[in-house]
Amino acid sequence: MSKSLVSWPNSAQFIQTSAESVTDQIGTTMNEAVSRLSGLESDASFERHSLSNEAGALLGLRGDLESLVSQGTVISATPYQFEVGQKLESGHYLSPEQARTVLVTKLRDQIDHHRPKGTLHCVVVMLSAQNKNSFANELATVTQVFSLPDWMQASRQANALVSNDQNKLHVPAPIVQPRFKPKATVNAAPLYDYEHLQAAEIATLESLASDATNVIGKLRSLASKRSNKMGEIKAQLNALKNLQGSVWAIKLSGSTDSIASQLQNTVMPNTHQHTIMSLLLSNKPLTFFEELLNV
């Protein structure tokens, strides 16, 4: 092994020189093209798209969409939280009534500076099961649709505990150190910066090379791509509607103290020992989640 000086790779220089043999001519060529087009500007006639008026009448949908996204907070009670669930040798437990008590107490916590203020809209959502395996399975199903971070974390922990019970006698062989890292792109600087900049030049070459198709052909291709893209988006939106799973949910409103009292007086549907309960709180109506959960 010998010491060597760091120098710019010939392979990288070849790519740059080849690309710039064409890209260096773009400025002059484009200026000439613009000059020719300027002389024809008065002869051109441009009209709006035939669907422009219909599309303009629906521009309010952006506001409707944005109104479904509300600022708020989510507070949850799960069997695996410190000082929330009951931890025994046989597992972690939390009944619906215990979860309700924890959240009612939290709503009345005057010390927490992040306690919501003002008139609130609240969606209470709960999932419970009789045993650990059912709890893990139901959580896994529901979180495919209702992916609140607290629920995702509880789902991972429930699955891990089930797996631990099945594999607790298995002792894997230790890995020899140092460890291989997962495969990833080897692009430390200056390769990262070079690849980013050089890719921009190559993209221009690719754009110029696409001129093998005339303007009418490009418009035809663009129309086909737009139609296909709209079809893909529609299919993906409809796929979101394939919902599975069920939860308990109610809708409440008022101040935090009022919501706490309403929740305290709510009759729990069962006494299962594996429960997760969350409160979605916002100063604006949670229309999407209310309709999603049918409350």
Order of alpha helices (4+ residues) and beta strands (2+ residues): alpha-alpha-alpha-alpha-beta-beta-beta-alpha-beta-alpha-alpha-alpha-alpha-beta-alpha-beta-alpha
